[in-house]
Every structure is written in C-alpha cells, then in structure tokens.
Amino acid sequence: MFSKFVTKLIQSLPTWEVTKYYGRVCIYQLKCLKYRVQTSEAWFNFKCKFMPGTLRKELECEDNTEPKVNNESKQQKEQSKVLLETKSQSKIQRNSEDYKRAPTLFNDLKDNYIINEFVASSKKQEKRETKKHQENNKCCIHEDHYVEPFRQYSFYKEQYVKRKSNSYVKYAVYIAITTSILGLCYYTFYKRVHALNKKPISCGEFRADLKTYNLEEVGKHYNKENGIWVTFKQGVYDITDFIEKHPGGSSKIMMAAGSSIEPFWSIFANHNTKEIYELLESMRIGNISEDDVISNVINEKDPYLKEPKRHKILKINGQKPFCAEPPPSLLIENFITPTELFYVRNHLPVPEIDLKSYNLELAVEEVTKKSFKFEDIKKYPKHTITSTVMCAGNRRSEMTQVKHLKGVSWSVGAVSNATWTGARLYDILKDLGINEDNYNHVQFEGYDLDPSGIPYGASVPINKAMDPRADIILAYEMNGQPIPRDHGFPIRVIVPGVVGARNVKWLAKIIVSKEESPSQWQQGDYKVFSPNTDWDTVDFSKAPAIQEMPVVSAICKPEQSEIIKVIDGKINVKGYAWSGGGRKIIRVDVTNDRGKTWHVADLIAEDNNAKEGRYWSWTLWSIDLPVKKESKEIEIWAKAVDTSYNVQPESVENIWNLRGFLCNAYHRVKVKLEH
C-alpha cells in the first residue's frame, strides 16, 4: 500500500508541460515589462529626446498620414513642430494612467541592463516597422502588439497555477486516504483485541453496575401501582411498560409478576432466543443475590422430559413445545399421511394420561352435567371421516421473507391428511338435550397445562357443533390405530374444514356456553390483521378468531432450488390443494412464464366417497409441465380454485400479517433445468 502511495506522488509531480509553461511565463513577463516601459511618460520623453524621428513617424501613422522627411519648407517644419507638441501633450494625457501606475519606472530601471536591452530592441523594431510602413504605406505599430503578450501570459499562468493547484489536491487526497486506511486498521485491531479481552454479559448474569435486590423486595412489585418486576437467573427486570405489548397477552405474563419467569420459559421454550434475551435485558434494573438465585431454582423436573419419540425424518421447527413437519416430497407420496409423518404442532408439554383414570367432563356454562370415561365415549355410534388438518401458520416462512414476524417458521408441511374414527359431537350434545338456540359456542379444553394450571383451549360456533353434516367427532383412532400421544391420546376433537388450532388434543372438558373460549389461543392469537398493523397498534379484540380455512395449494415436488432433468421438453410437478368449509378443489393451474400461459394440472387423488359440501380432505395434483429448450432456470407458480370459485391471491405481500397466518398466495418455486 505504501509503495503505491509513493508511486502516485511521483506521478503527480510537475512534468515537462509545466516547465514549458513556466518558460513561456518568464518570456511574457519580460514582454509585459517592455510594454509597460514603452507606454510610460518617461519612455515617451526618452523618445522625444533621443528618438524624435521615430516618435514623429508613430504620430504620423496614428493620423493615417504618410511621413514627409525630404524638401520640407520652414513653414512646414514649424507646423510639424506645433503638431508634434500637440500630439505629445495628447500622448502624455492618454498614458497618464499608466504613468500613475508606474511613475518612476524608467528612472528606477534606467541603469538596469534589461532597459538597455529593451531600448536596443525597440530601435530595431522601429526600423523594421518604418521600413515595412514605407513599403506598404501602412502603419503597423499598435498597442495590440503589446497587449497580446498579456493574454498569452495570463493563459499560461492560469494553466500553471491550475496544474500546481491540482497537484496540491492530489497530495491532500492521497494523504487523507492513507490516514483513513491506517486509522481503520488501528481501529479494527483495537476492537478485536478489546473484544477478546472483554467478555460480553449474557442475559441474567450478574452486573456490578446495578443495584442488588432481595426476593422479598421483588415480590412487592406484582401490580401496575407498584410496578411489575420479574427475575431471570440473577437479573431483575421491570416489565411494567411491556405488559400490554406481550404477544401472548397480559394475563400470561402477569402470572410471573413479582417472581421468576424461568418456570414459564421452561414450558414456553420459544422464548429462549437471542432476540427475546436482548429485549428482556433492555428492561434490566438490578440483580438478586446468589443465595436468592439458589432458592429461586425450581426443583421440579423439566416438563418436556417425558415427550414421546418422533420420527427422525421430521424437520423440527421447535423443540419446546415440539413442532415439526415432514419433507415436502414425502408429504404427497400418499393420499393418507402415515401417522409417523403427520405434522406435529404442540403448544404445551405433552401430558401423560392413564387411560383407566381418563375422564371427560361435559358442562353447560361451567356447570358440570356429565362425566365420561373413555369406554363411555366408545359406546356411541362409531363414525369415520377423512379429514385434513392444517396449521394456520402453514407456509409462514414465505411471509417471513417479506417482513420479519413472530411464529414457527413453517414451510409447506404444516398440513396432513388422515382418517379419524370416534363419536360425533352432535350425538353427545343431542343426548344431553342441548338447545342450540340458547347458546352460541362450544368450548374445548385439553389436559395440556401451562405453569399456572391453565389448559389449552378453543371453541367453535354452536351451529357447527350441532350440525350432523359438520362431522365433528371426538376421535380416538387415527388411521385405524389408537391416536398417538403427539396427536391427542386418548381423545382429540376433529373439526373438519377448520383451522388446526380448534382441533384440541388430549380433550379434558367440553363447555356449552354463550361466550367464546376465554383461552389466550382463542382471544389473543390465531387472528389475522391488515399488513399495516404492527405490535404497537394491534387490538386482538377487534378481529374474529380464525375458523374455516381459505383455499390453498403448494408445490411439493420439485423443491426450491432443485435441479430437474427435462424429459421430452417437460418436467413433472406435484403438490396438494385444499379448501376449508367442505369445499371441493375443482382446478389447479400451473405456469412457468409468470402467468402468461397457464396449464391445468391433473387431480390424481381425492376423497371420492365424500358427499357434497363435505369434502374435508385435500386433493393431490400432478402435471407434466412443458418448458422451453433455452430455459436454464424457471419459477413455477401454482394456484387452486374451489367449488365456490375462491382462488388464491397472487401476492404474499398483500396478505402479510404480523402473526404470519393464512399464507395462501400463489405458491412459487424456483428450479434449475438440465436439458
């Protein structure tokens, strides 16, 4: 770097051009000095005394008259003398300004050698001009002869100064660049050394710059009047202003007010991220002592220690609670999804339930009317349906690419299709004598509990629950086998055509009520808002809970960025399509030229036994899509249409929402082609 800098400096030094300019400047400085001398009064007087003939000729030329030097009469000589004196006075007056600028120039320089040179040069010039005048009968001595050197002098001087100024600018730029590089190197080196020597403080570690509190003092801050404090490891945090902004609702976070949030985060393990830790640390106000930390540790075992085993092929999107999906290519290999490949979406730890002690409570407005054992449910008529269950966050990863949001980053696999067997909810409610005109909702609660003992809950409108055509069942079999623990053993509610969040697992209680479920997952989640709504402006009470799902489709094969072999000018594309509310898929359109040409896919698998308005399962589709020979990379789009002619929206951007729910825009996959 230093050698390059020196090279630049050498290249920027004045060249021969500048030297040439400088030489010309010197020459024209002399010419200008000569002009100034010749136009001064002293020079005029000098001519009058020593060069009268020359002066007379100049004056005669100015009058455009020819000089007459031979055979002049005495009278003519006197007239010439008078004329000469008149011209002299006029000449003196015209040059008065120059004389003022240099009044003693000649006297100051008369002994100088250069003046003598100018005088000799002037005499020679006068002779040449006189001879030329005599030959051409024209006067050639003008002030322009002396002004031109000024112009050329100014030009070359300007060029020289400009080049010299540019050189200074170059020097300054090179010095600035070098200084910046050296400073940057020093700063980087210093930062690295400083970073190695300084250990960053992680969330909850002791901070010497903050005050230390005891647990008794922290426990006094459990309401808004005194402030809401919580502890995490050895840190104390004031979360008063954050309570209303908590995505899970204020009621959830208030359970930890005045105490530790660690037992809650051991269950809601999705909080254990860098972003959440940074947010919490921004509210840090102090420490608790090490003795208090020890007494604050929960002696209970990790509630996730007894989770069921899962298939290794599942892509895990969350460990605590467990969330996973199958690979897209395997997802559409079978119309009925194998149980071990069925996607898993848990909100809390999986409960351990003893079938012998299992009890299902049925209540009306919180008043228990009846309790069922597992065998009591099996006494009701057995009903089997084929139904797809889809998480509201399916394809959320596509919304994440538009703008950051909160939630499990699902791909296209948060959906599966299975056969479910159990008792119809309609039969149980009818047996209890429920009049649907007196109530509005049917609530469901599970055996999965949060640290405060509050269960997961959801609800559906009673008109759907009391409709035998809605096919809501209390399922105890999945694909002909007892429901596995991950999917709701021993009984799970299956609400066909409705978002997966209402299909409550590990069913513990059914409540017929005028009110919707008070559960956080019904009131403060699983709702959709405008793309402009953010966490500072969202009001969950203003939006209804998601029930029936919109029409959706996805390309499962080929997958994103996959290299595909082109056979006979075509590639094979496969996927699924589904619509909530029992609406059948009637068409899937596919394009690879951004919608200029659409091709209709073949619907290769669907529930042929489904009755009109009760198409609860998905439809699998396939197409041999033609591609151009010159295409090296294409983007495949797919969209589905249902029996109500609902069609998917084109853009993810236009349906983005802060929770990333219901992503049903055209599905797009970019692939590379191998001809």
Order of alpha helices (4+ residues) and beta strands (2+ residues): alpha-alpha-alpha-alpha-alpha-alpha-alpha-alpha-alpha-beta-alpha-beta-beta-beta-alpha-alpha-alpha-beta-alpha-beta-beta-alpha-beta-beta-beta-alpha-beta-alpha-beta-alpha-beta-beta-alpha-beta-beta-beta-beta-alpha-beta-beta-beta-beta-beta-beta-beta-beta-beta
